[in-house]
Amino acid sequence: MTKSSFDKSPDQEFSVGLPVGIIVFCMLGISVYLAVLGADIPPPSTKVYLTADVTGQP
């Protein structure tokens, strides 16, 4: 039986660790970049808008 050219050998497959490592590296890089710049990221707004506030009626 011959091997198809589309068959992958086990050593050519990527493991899950590579993409996770890239994501973690990018997140750490962004965090260090923001820390060095001293960026102040405000928390998201927690206001609750009622329908009366939106329409402008009391």
C-alpha positions, 0 to 999 in steps of 0.5 A: 500500500502506498502512502498518499502525498496528502498524509501528514507524518506525526512530526509535522503537526502543530501542537496546541502549545504553539498557538497558546504560546503565541497568544500569551506572548502577545498579551504579555507584550501588550501589557508591558507596552501599556505599563511602560507608557503608563496608559490609564484604561478607564473601566467600562460604564456601569450606568443603567438607562431606563426607557424614560431616560432615553425618550426624555419623558419624566 
